[in-house]
Structure formats: structure tokens, C-alpha cells
Amino acid sequence: MPQSLKVAFQMDPMPGVDIDADSTFRIALEAQARGHALFHYTPDSIAYVEGRILARGQDMELRRERGNHVTFGPVREVDLADMDVVWLRQDPPFDMAYITTTHLLDRIHPATLVVNDPTWVRGWPEKLMVLDFPDLTPPTAVARSLALLKEFRARHGDVILKPLYGNGGAGVFRLTPEDRNLDSLHELFAVMNREPLIMQKFLPAVSKGDKRVILVNGEPVGAINRIPAEGQTRSNMHVGGRPEKVALTDRDREICAWIGPRLREHGQVFVGIDVIGDWLTEINLTSPTGLQELERFDGTNAAAAIWEAVERRVG
């Protein structure tokens, strides 16, 4: 049994998580089973004060009981440099508030191990890191210009349009060649923010599922398939996608062999990639999901594999 570690979780409020689906809950529960001490704080409570990175939060104890899954200790302030491990696990959106927490956590890492490495979480947003691997991805455009998006669509016909820093399937649109809504959607997004949009060639294979492959320290440990709900293009579980058991294919392993070494080199311990058919569409570093579904389908305890990788790094 490894030595007991002091582990802080920077995350959304623990009382609100779904204990049968939330990956952070599963990671924390595994940590507790391994004898580690847990501390919980929300992203708005992290602060820089005269050279120290502080967080106000609570010690916590977890159990797999619906409606009674967490017990908190008194609120206290900790210096995060006194922790052995800090987990960067709040959900996106990947906005300036999120980015600022990565800058603050940079100041304690790697003396305190931050998982995943905040520098590269910041430097590799999910929908942008895939641009480093054009041979693995479908045709893609990232642009603010409506004219450029129209030209891309004219070349590829059936496309997907989505916000560059969105999550959970929010704001994802399929535009068939007959669809006349591109101008209106562009206007809508322009009112919401100043960011570019991402457009990709539509992959018909999504009807058979959008595969989430889980990598631990750059190595694939398993996958789940997410099937779109009836009448939906999006397969995200947040919008009704149905998870199902699936095996890793040779193509999945080939993709992982290309990207895994870079993930491992840059401290990305727990990563979820999205694969549709033979194509890589996203590399999720910020708060990947899928651990509990994988464990139910295959009996694969990826949380244990994650902690083994973390404990080796701390050791």
C-alpha cells in the first residue's frame, strides 16, 4: 500500500455530482480506498496571496450512497503547496476563469503534482490539440470569418458547426447541403462571444457511435461507445447519448500510439479522446469522463490505473 497522500480536488460542488456517472467521484473514491486524505474546494475559492496559492474548502469523506455520498469537515484555508496532489477537475466551459486557475496552479506544480499538468491543459484545448494531428482527423476549419466557413462548407457539403470552447454537446449543429441557417447561426454565435467557430466534415459513422477512448499516462485502457438518441446528431451523454460496451480496434490503438507519447511527456495522466469511425475528433484534457461506464461494461478499474500512475510520479 502506498504512503498516504494529501489530495485536493478543484472541482464543481461534490454534493451535486451523479455518483453513478461522475468520473471525479470515482477518482476520489479510489483515492480514499487507497488511504489518501481528501480535500474539496471549488474553483472560485483559489487565490494568490503574497506568494502563496490558497484555497478555502473542506476535508471530505465519500461513500457510494445516493443522497448521502459525502460528509464534509469544517471550512478551512489551506496552502495548496502543502498538498501532495491537486486534481484540476472542474467542468468546462474553458473560459478565462478556467484558464486563470491553470496559471495559479502552475505556481505550485510540479513540487505539488497537479493532474493534469495545468500548463498543457491550458495550451491544448480539446478541439485545438487535434490540429497537431491532421492525418488522424476529418477535414477541419477554425475561423471567425463567415466567408471562410462558407467556402469550407461548399467543399465538404455536410458539416458540423460548433463553438470552439463548448462542452457536453452544447451548441453543436449539423448543416446539410440544403440547410440555410449558417448565416443565422454565425450571427448568433457572434453575439455570444468573439471566439472563432470550428467546422468539421460530417462523419456518417457517428450513427454507429462516438467512441470515448480512455488513456492513462498515454496508454489506452479501454473505451465506451456513445450512441446518439433518436433524431440526434450529438452522442454526448449530457444530451441523451446512450453508452454501450465496445472494444478497442486496431485503428483506435494506432491513434493512441501517435498521440500517447506527447500526452505522457506533458503530464496528461487521464485523457479521453473521441473517435468517430476511423477519425480522431477531440482530445479531452480538462475534465474527461467515462470511468464509471468503462468499469461497468468491462470491469476495468481505470481509476486504480490512474492512481498507480499518480503515485509513481509523486514517489
N, C-alpha and C positions, 0 to 999 in steps of 0.2 A: 504494500500500500504506500503511495507517495506521501510526502510530508503534507500537512495541512496548509493550504494556501488561503490568503485573504483575497477574495474575489469580489469586485464591484461590477454591477450591471447598470450601464447607462441605457435606459430603455423607456418605453411608454409605461404608464402605470400598471404594475403587476396585477392588481385586483381585477382589471378589465380583460385579461387575456383568456382565450379559449384553451383550457388545459389539455384538450384532446387534439389540438392542432398547432398550437404555438411552439415554434422551434426554440425560442429563448427560454420558455418554461422548461422544455426538455433538457436543454443545456444546463440550466441552473439546477434542476432536479438531479441530474447526473453528477454535478459538482458536489452537491450536498451528500449524495451517496458515497462519494469518494473521500468525504471528511473535510471538505473545504468550507470555509466560513463565507456566507453570502451577505452582501450589502447592496441595497437598491437605491438608485436616485434617478430622477427624470432629467432630461437634457437642459431644462430651463434653470436647474439648480447648480450647474457647474460654473465656476468663476475663477478668474485670475486675480489674486490679491497679493501685491508686494512680493512677487516671485514664486508664490505657491499656487497650485491648482487645487481648489477646494470644491467640495460638493456636500450639500445638505441632503441627507437621506436617512435610511433606516436599515438596521440589520433585519434579515428575513429568514424565516423557516418555511419550507414548502411541503405540501402533501398533495397527492392526487385525489382530492375530494372536491367535487363540484360545489361551488358556493362557499367553500371553506378551505381554499387551496393555499392561503398564505397567512402567516402571522408575522406582524412587524414589531420590532422593538421601538424604543423612544427615538424621536428625531435627534440626530446628532450631525455635527460637521466633521468631515474627515479631510485630511490631506491625501489626495489620490496617489501621491508619490509613496505613501506608506503601504499601498496595496501591492500585492504580487501580480495580480492580473486585473485589467479593466476590459470589460466587453462593451464594444460600440455596437449597440443593438436596437436603437430606436428606429422606427419605421420611417421611410421617406415621407413627404417629398424631400428631394435632395436640393434644398434651398440654402440661402446664406446662413440661416440659423444652424442648419446641419453642418455646413462647411466650417463655421466658426468653432463648433465643438471639436472638429478634427484638428484645427490649429492649436487649440488649448491642450488637447491630449498629446499632440506632438511634443509638448514640453516635458512630459514625464516618460515617454517611450524612447528607447527600449528598456531603461532601467526598471520601470514598471512595464510589463508586457501588455500592450494594447492590441486586442484582437477584434477585427482585422487591423493591420497596420494603417493608422489614420492617414498618413501621407499618401498612400496608394489608393485608399478608399476615395480620398478627395481627388486624386489625379486620374482615376479610372472610373468615371460614372458609367453605370450599367450599359447604357446604349451607345457609349462612345468608345469603350475599350475594344469592342468588336471591330472597330475600324482598323485596328492594328492587324487584323487577320482577314483581308479582303478575299482570299481564296476559299475561306470557310463560310462566308456569309452571302446572303442573297444581295442582288443589286440594291444599293442604299444611297440616299441623298440626305444631307443635313443642311438646311437652308432656311433663311428668313424670307428670301425672295419668292414671291408668288410666281413670277415668270419662270424661275429655275425649277420650281416644283411642277409647274405645268409641263415643262419640257421633259422632265423625268417621267411623268405620268404618260405623256404621249409616246414615249419609247417603250414603256412596260405595260401600259393598259390597266391591268387590275393591280391596285396598290393598297397598302396600309399606310395611314397617316396617324401620327401620334405625337404627343408632347415629348420633348427631349428628356425632361426630368420628372415625368409622371411615374406612377406605380400602380400596381393592383389592377391593371386593365382600364384605368380611368382615362377617358378622352381618346380612346382608340377607335378609329373609323376605317372601314373598308370602303374604298371608292372604286367601283367597277367602271369600265369604259363609258357606260351610259349615264353614270351619276353626274349631276350638275352642281354639286354642293361644295366643290373645292374652294371657290371664291368666298362663300359664306363662312366656311369653317376657318379659312385663313383670317378673315375679319374677326371672327370670334376669338381665336387664339391671340390675335394682335391686341385686342382689348385687355386680355388677361395678363399678358407679360410681354417682355421684349426678347424672349428667347427664340432661337431657331426651332423649326419642327424637324422631325425625322420621317422620311418616307422610304418604304421598302417595297420591293416587288412582292405581291401577294403569293403565298405558297399554298396551293390547294391541299397539300398534305396535312394542313392543320386540322382538317375534318377528322383525321385519324388520331389527332392528339398533338399537344405541345409538350415535349418531354422535358422534365426538370432533372438534370443530372447533378448529383451532389459530389463535390470534390473535397477531400480533406488533405490539406498540405500538398495540393497539386495532383492528388491521385483520385480517380473515380471510385466511389464506394457503392454506388447504386443509383437507381433512377425511379421516378414515378411518371406516369403519363397523365396528362390533364386533358380531358375531352370537353370540347365546348358544349354548353347547353343547347337544346333545340333552338334553332333560329339565331344562334350567336356565332360570331367570328372569334370572339375572345374566349380563351380557355382558362384564364386566371380563376383560381378558386374563390377569390373575393367577389367574382361576378357570376358564380354559379357553375364554374367548371367542375367536372367530376374526376377525382383522382382514381387511378386504377393501376394495378400491378403491371410492370413492364421490365424487360431485360435490357441490359446494355448491348448495343450492336457493335460490330467492328468499326462502323463509321463513328459512333459515339466515342469509342476508345481512341480512334485516330485524332479526333478533335481534341480530346483531353491531352493526348501526347504532345500536341502542338502548343497548347496554352498552359498546361500544368507547370512546366519548369518556371515560367515567368511568374505565375501566381505564388509558387513556393519561394522563389527568390525574393519576392517583395512582401512577404509576411502575410499572405492571404490564406489563413488556415481553413476557413469554412466558406465555400463559394458554391453558388448554384448557377449552372448555365442552362439556357433554354435552347432546345434543338427541335426544329420542325423538319421532318423528313431527313434530309442529309445536310441541313444548313444550320449553322450557329446564328442565333438571333440576338441573344443578350448574355452578358456575363454579370451576374448579380453579386456584388461585394458588400453592399450596405447592410442589408438585413435579410439574407436569404432564408427561405422556408423549405419545408418538405421532410424534415427529420422524422416527424411522428408518422407520417403516411408511409415512408420507407420502412420504418420499423414494424408497422402493422402488416405490410404486404410481404416483406422478405425476411423479417426477423433480424434485420441488420441494425445493430446499435451504433449508428453513426455518431451519436453524442459521446459515446465512450471513446471512439477513434479520435474525435476532436480533442477530448481531454488528454488522451495519451500524447497527441502532438503538442498541446499546450504545455503539459508537464515536462516534456523533454526540453522545450525551449526555456522554460523557467529554470529547470535543473542545470 
